[in-house]
Amino acid sequence: MVEVWSVTRTILCPVLVVLLLALRGGPAVAVERVLPLGPAEVSELAGTAWVVRPSQPQAPLAKGQRLTEMPRIETAAQARLELRFADGTLIRLGERTKLTLLPSERRVYLHQGRILVVGDRMAGGLAVLSELTALLPEGTSYLVEATPQPSGKALAALTVTVVEGAVCACPMAMADGVPSGAARAPDAMVLPGEQLTVVDKLRRPPVKTVRLASIVASEPLWMGFASKLPPLRWVTENLDQQRRGILASRNARLRREIFWKRPPHPPVPPPTQFIEPAPPPTVRYEYPQ
């Protein structure tokens, strides 16, 4: 009997201590914390690229340069640029690409052009915002192409292609006078070997299948750089599963699980520096005759 009580006390005492601490300090609340990316380093540059800041002339970039604050970056024709962060996250920019770094939020704002994002899911990944949709990854390697309209003042389409991981094409909060109660686009989950093209803020077309083997073999942003991408085990597994014809069914099951486990993302507010101030209201008085 003494031995039984001794064993029971050994098991219960740590449990009681945990319960007492919980009661004393209140329930533990998990707080999501975004780890900032910090400065970006120009790890590779071919051709010409610039940093563009308001009221300042364009400043050419150079290999080894570190970028702080929230710079807007532009690449020239036939140029390519690679930016690396301390945690291993990297962005590759193709030609005629314009984006703004938002490192404290682990986000970039893509104005136009093509980029490749490679992020570690344990570090938090890197999101891509645009005027058409917000691409929120779960530690993912994916390609994004923002095609401008002929006028160059807005985007005609935004295409995301996922190589590994998962990307949610979520709605951006409206900043153009649309009422808060207006209809919003549903979340669309894009998984490995899938591509989604958004042309309307309020609609999400079905995803379509793409061949991962052709991307990792011939995509310029994947293969056209001197530096090698970090080893990505999931890419190899996705290639093998697509070759065996089981990737699509796995994606369908994973998509159901994701939507079962979490509510839809709230609309993502656009960065304040990209919201143009609204003109003052016009008031007209009608006097009785």
C-alpha positions, -999 to 999 in steps of 0.1 A, spaced: 0 0 0 29 23 8 45 16 -25 12 23 -44 8 57 -27 45 65 -34 40 58 -71 7 77 -72 22 107 -55 52 107 -80 27 108 -109 2 133 -95 26 159 -80 39 173 -113 3 174 -126 -9 193 -95 20 218 -98 11 224 -135 -26 229 -126 -18 253 -97 4 274 -119 -22 275 -146 -49 286 -121 -26 312 -106 -15 327 -139 -46 322 -159 -50 302 -191 -20 302 -214 -27 320 -247 -7 312 -278 4 344 -295 15 343 -331 47 363 -336 60 373 -369 98 371 -370 111 399 -392 133 391 -421 159 418 -415 181 433 -442 183 416 -476 216 410 -493 221 411 -530 236 377 -535 235 376 -573 230 402 -600 231 400 -638 222 431 -657 210 463 -641 187 468 -610 179 498 -590 165 509 -556 138 535 -561 129 558 -532 105 587 -532 120 621 -542 154 605 -548 171 594 -580 174 557 -589 204 541 -571 220 511 -589 223 479 -570 256 460 -566 264 424 -555 269 422 -517 248 453 -510 225 451 -480 190 466 -482 172 480 -452 139 498 -445 113 493 -472 130 498 -506 113 495 -539 134 474 -563 132 474 -601 151 453 -626 159 462 -662 153 442 -694 173 409 -695 183 414 -658 180 389 -629 185 395 -592 187 373 -561 181 386 -526 189 365 -496 179 370 -459 197 358 -428 172 329 -421 178 314 -456 147 329 -473 154 341 -508 137 360 -536 147 358 -573 135 386 -596 132 383 -634 135 411 -659 113 442 -658 101 434 -622 90 459 -596 85 450 -560 87 466 -525 102 448 -496 83 448 -463 108 428 -442 93 435 -408 61 418 -419 78 390 -439 60 403 -471 67 419 -504 44 439 -526 46 429 -563 38 457 -587 47 438 -618 70 411 -632 81 376 -622 96 364 -589 105 331 -572 101 328 -535 119 301 -515 111 300 -478 115 277 -449 82 267 -433 98 267 -398 109 303 -403 76 316 -415 78 318 -453 74 350 -473 40 364 -484 34 382 -517 8 410 -518 -7 426 -549 -37 447 -559 -55 415 -570 -49 391 -542 -27 383 -512 -6 351 -515 0 338 -479 23 307 -479 29 280 -454 67 279 -458 67 274 -495 86 276 -528 64 292 -555 65 314 -586 45 346 -591 39 365 -623 21 399 -622 11 410 -657 3 447 -660 -25 461 -682 -13 479 -714 -17 513 -696 7 501 -668 -15 516 -641 -30 483 -629 -26 446 -630 -44 425 -657 -36 392 -640 -16 375 -612 -5 339 -616 9 317 -588 26 283 -594 34 262 -563 64 239 -564 62 228 -527 42 237 -497 9 255 -499 -2 290 -508 -35 306 -499 -48 331 -525 -67 353 -500 -86 385 -506 -70 419 -501 -90 444 -481 -106 469 -505 -91 504 -505 -112 519 -533 -144 527 -516 -160 493 -517 -183 489 -487 -170 466 -459 -201 444 -463 -196 438 -500 -189 403 -513 -154 390 -510 -135 364 -529 -132 330 -512 -98 316 -501 -82 295 -528 -56 270 -517 -28 263 -543 -8 231 -537 23 215 -553 20 211 -591 -9 236 -593 -13 270 -608 -39 297 -603 -45 329 -623 -64 357 -607 -79 384 -630 -107 396 -607 -105 406 -571 -139 390 -563 -135 357 -581 -112 327 -579 -111 303 -609 -103 266 -605 -66 257 -602 -50 238 -630 -22 212 -631 13 220 -642 43 197 -647 68 202 -619 96 184 -639 96 211 -665 98 239 -639 128 225 -621 145 217 -654 139 248 -675 124 277 -655 149 306 -656 142 317 -621 148 281 -609 178 271 -630 191 303 -645 213 315 -616 249 307 -607 241 300 -571 222 268 -562 189 266 -543 190 251 -509 182 214 -507 144 210 -508 134 174 -498 97 181 -505 104 191 -541 119 157 -548 89 140 -531 64 160 -551 82 153 -584 81 115 -576 44 116 -565 34 135 -597 54 111 -618 35 82 -602 1 99 -606 -7 103 -569 0 140 -563 -34 152 -574 -53 129 -550 -29 138 -522 -36 175 -529 -74 170 -529 -72 153 -495 -48 180 -481 -71 208 -494 -100 193 -475 -80 190 -443 -67 226 -445 -102 240 -448 -115 218 -420 -89 229 -396 -90 267 -399 -115 295 -407 -110 317 -437 -84 344 -436 -97 379 -430 -90 403 -458 -54 414 -458 -50 452 -456 -28 468 -482 3 485 -471 -5 521 -462 22 535 -485 3 521 -515 -31 536 -506 -37 569 -524 -56 595 -503 -91 599 -514 -101 633 -529 -122 656 -506 -159 650 -510 -179 673 -532 -210 688 -515 -238 703 -537 -267 722 -523 -300 724 -541 -320 755 -532 -358 754 -535 -372 775 -564 
